[in-house]
Amino acid sequence: MLVTAGQAHESKSFEALMNTVKIRRRRRPDAVAGDRGYSYPRIRAWLSRRGIEAVIPTRRDQPRAWLDRKKYRRRNVVERCIGWLKECRRVATRYEKLATHYLAILKLAMIQRCLRRSDPSNRT
């Protein structure tokens, strides 16, 4: 997770976020999926230099590129997780003024989600 200012575009902090990602023992994922907001030559070049497949649809003002639709559909898991986080009032309203405090609340919400998913008696 990376917290930025509300008015900052997500694509500006893409490289910083990707440098924090660690999947099991590897440092880089095989593919990265994103929406059209991440369809910038800078991002595609960054991914290409590292051998990461870009599963990002092109914007209307760009030439069409091939898109693996099967991998793109899996992005739905992340979208559902973000939707669930927005149901948490403290996360959605952002009562905390400091980014470090807000990040801590996000982590607590994710821990709560994981604990709910792991409890067989709770199916919500």
C-alpha positions as CSV (number, residue, x, y, z in Angstrom):
1,M,0.0,0.0,0.0
2,L,1.1,3.5,-0.7
3,V,-0.8,6.6,0.4
4,T,-0.7,9.7,-1.7
5,A,-2.5,13.1,-1.8
6,G,-6.1,12.9,-2.9
7,Q,-5.5,15.1,-5.9
8,A,-2.4,13.2,-7.2
9,H,-2.9,10.9,-10.1
10,E,-2.2,7.2,-9.4
11,S,0.1,6.8,-12.4
12,K,2.6,9.3,-10.8
13,S,3.4,7.0,-8.0
14,F,3.4,3.8,-10.0
15,E,7.2,3.2,-9.9
16,A,7.4,3.9,-6.2
17,L,4.6,1.4,-5.5
18,M,6.1,-1.3,-7.8
19,N,9.5,-0.9,-6.1
20,T,7.8,-2.0,-2.8
21,V,6.1,-5.1,-4.2
22,K,7.6,-8.5,-3.2
23,I,5.8,-11.7,-4.3
24,R,7.1,-14.7,-2.3
25,R,10.8,-14.7,-2.9
26,R,10.8,-12.8,-6.2
27,R,11.0,-9.1,-6.4
28,R,8.8,-8.6,-9.5
29,P,5.5,-10.0,-10.7
30,D,5.1,-11.7,-14.1
31,A,2.3,-9.3,-15.2
32,V,0.7,-6.1,-13.9
33,A,-3.0,-5.3,-14.7
34,G,-4.4,-1.8,-14.5
35,D,-7.1,0.3,-16.0
36,R,-6.8,2.8,-18.8
37,G,-5.5,5.4,-16.3
38,Y,-2.2,3.5,-16.3
39,S,-1.9,3.4,-20.1
40,Y,1.1,5.7,-20.4
41,P,4.3,5.1,-22.5
42,R,6.4,5.8,-19.4
43,I,4.6,3.0,-17.4
44,R,4.7,0.5,-20.3
45,A,8.4,1.2,-20.9
46,W,9.1,0.7,-17.1
47,L,7.3,-2.6,-17.2
48,S,9.0,-3.7,-20.4
49,R,12.5,-2.9,-19.2
50,R,11.9,-5.3,-16.2
51,G,10.3,-8.1,-18.3
52,I,6.8,-7.6,-16.8
53,E,3.8,-8.0,-19.0
54,A,1.5,-5.0,-19.1
55,V,-2.1,-6.0,-19.0
56,I,-3.4,-2.5,-19.5
57,P,-6.0,-1.5,-22.1
58,T,-5.1,1.4,-24.3
59,R,-6.8,4.8,-24.0
60,R,-9.0,6.0,-26.9
61,D,-6.3,8.4,-28.1
62,Q,-3.6,5.7,-28.4
63,P,-3.1,3.0,-31.0
64,R,-4.7,-0.3,-30.0
65,A,-2.4,-2.9,-28.5
66,W,-3.0,-6.6,-27.8
67,L,-4.6,-7.3,-24.4
68,D,-4.8,-10.6,-22.6
69,R,-8.5,-10.5,-21.6
70,K,-8.3,-13.5,-19.3
71,K,-5.6,-11.9,-17.2
72,Y,-7.4,-8.6,-17.3
73,R,-10.6,-10.1,-15.8
74,R,-8.6,-11.2,-12.7
75,R,-8.2,-7.5,-11.9
76,N,-11.7,-7.8,-10.5
77,V,-10.3,-9.3,-7.3
78,V,-8.5,-6.1,-6.5
79,E,-11.5,-4.0,-7.4
80,R,-13.7,-6.0,-5.1
81,C,-11.2,-5.6,-2.3
82,I,-11.1,-1.8,-2.8
83,G,-14.9,-1.8,-2.8
84,W,-14.9,-3.7,0.5
85,L,-12.4,-1.3,2.0
86,K,-14.7,1.6,1.1
87,E,-17.4,0.0,3.1
88,C,-15.3,0.5,6.2
89,R,-16.4,3.9,7.5
90,R,-13.1,5.0,9.0
91,V,-11.3,4.1,5.7
92,A,-13.8,5.8,3.4
93,T,-14.1,9.0,5.4
94,R,-10.4,9.2,6.3
95,Y,-10.7,10.7,9.7
96,E,-6.9,10.5,10.2
97,K,-5.0,13.6,9.0
98,L,-1.5,11.9,8.9
99,A,-0.7,9.5,6.1
100,T,1.0,7.1,8.5
101,H,-2.1,6.9,10.7
102,Y,-4.3,6.3,7.6
103,L,-2.0,3.6,6.4
104,A,-2.2,1.9,9.8
105,I,-6.0,2.0,9.6
106,L,-5.8,0.5,6.1
107,K,-3.6,-2.3,7.3
108,L,-5.9,-3.0,10.3
109,A,-8.9,-3.2,7.9
110,M,-7.0,-5.7,5.7
111,I,-6.1,-7.8,8.8
112,Q,-9.7,-7.8,9.8
113,R,-10.7,-8.9,6.3
114,C,-8.2,-11.7,6.4
115,L,-9.4,-12.9,9.8
116,R,-13.0,-12.9,8.7
117,R,-12.1,-15.0,5.6
118,S,-10.1,-17.5,7.6
119,D,-12.9,-18.1,10.2
120,P,-15.1,-21.0,9.0
121,S,-18.0,-20.0,11.3
122,N,-18.2,-16.5,9.8
123,R,-19.4,-16.5,6.2
124,T,-19.9,-12.8,5.6
